[in-house]
Amino acid sequence: MYEKEINRILTVIKNKRVTMGYSQFYMAEKLGITQNVYSKIEANKIKLTACRLLMICELLDIEAVKLFESIYPVI
């Protein structure tokens, strides 16, 4: 239903991860999951839960509100 928006969020997450120099393995380790699972999250092959999204935002120093504002700009 919100596939396009989820893909935008995942793109922002991936770009921020790469900019910060974090590997998928590093992210996965910090989240307590495997690199394969993290890769599938970024590829939108495993659904991103709200809890995991907040954990990722914390690791990448992204305010969740700012992330959503980047997807849905305030008018």
C-alpha positions in Angstrom: 0.0 0.0 0.0 2.7 2.5 0.9 5.5 0.7 -1.0 6.8 3.9 -2.6 7.1 5.7 0.7 8.8 2.7 2.4 11.3 2.5 -0.5 12.1 6.2 0.0 12.6 5.7 3.7 14.9 2.7 3.0 16.9 4.8 0.4 17.4 7.5 3.0 18.6 4.9 5.5 20.9 3.3 3.1 22.4 6.6 1.9 23.0 7.8 5.5 24.6 4.4 6.4 26.9 4.6 3.5 27.7 8.3 4.2 28.6 7.4 7.8 30.9 4.6 6.5 28.9 1.8 8.2 28.7 -1.6 6.6 25.6 -3.7 6.5 27.5 -6.1 8.8 28.1 -3.4 11.3 24.4 -2.3 11.3 23.3 -5.9 11.7 25.6 -6.6 14.5 24.3 -3.5 16.4 20.7 -4.6 15.8 21.3 -8.2 16.8 20.5 -9.7 13.5 22.5 -11.2 10.6 23.9 -9.2 7.7 21.7 -11.2 5.4 18.5 -10.1 7.3 19.7 -6.5 7.3 20.4 -6.6 3.6 16.9 -7.9 3.1 15.5 -5.0 5.2 17.3 -2.4 3.0 16.0 -4.2 -0.1 12.5 -4.2 1.3 12.3 -8.0 1.2 11.7 -8.1 4.9 9.2 -5.7 6.4 10.7 -2.9 8.5 9.0 -2.8 11.9 8.5 0.5 13.8 10.8 -0.8 16.6 13.6 -1.7 14.2 13.2 1.6 12.3 13.6 3.5 15.6 16.7 1.5 16.4 18.2 2.1 12.9 17.4 5.9 13.3 19.3 5.9 16.6 22.3 4.1 15.1 22.4 6.6 12.2 21.7 9.6 14.3 18.5 10.4 12.4 15.5 11.8 14.2 12.5 9.7 13.1 10.4 12.8 12.8 12.9 14.3 10.4 13.0 11.1 8.4 9.3 11.2 7.9 9.4 14.9 7.1 11.8 14.1 4.3 9.3 11.7 2.9 6.2 13.8 3.6 7.3 17.4 3.6 5.3 19.7 5.9 3.1 22.0 3.9 
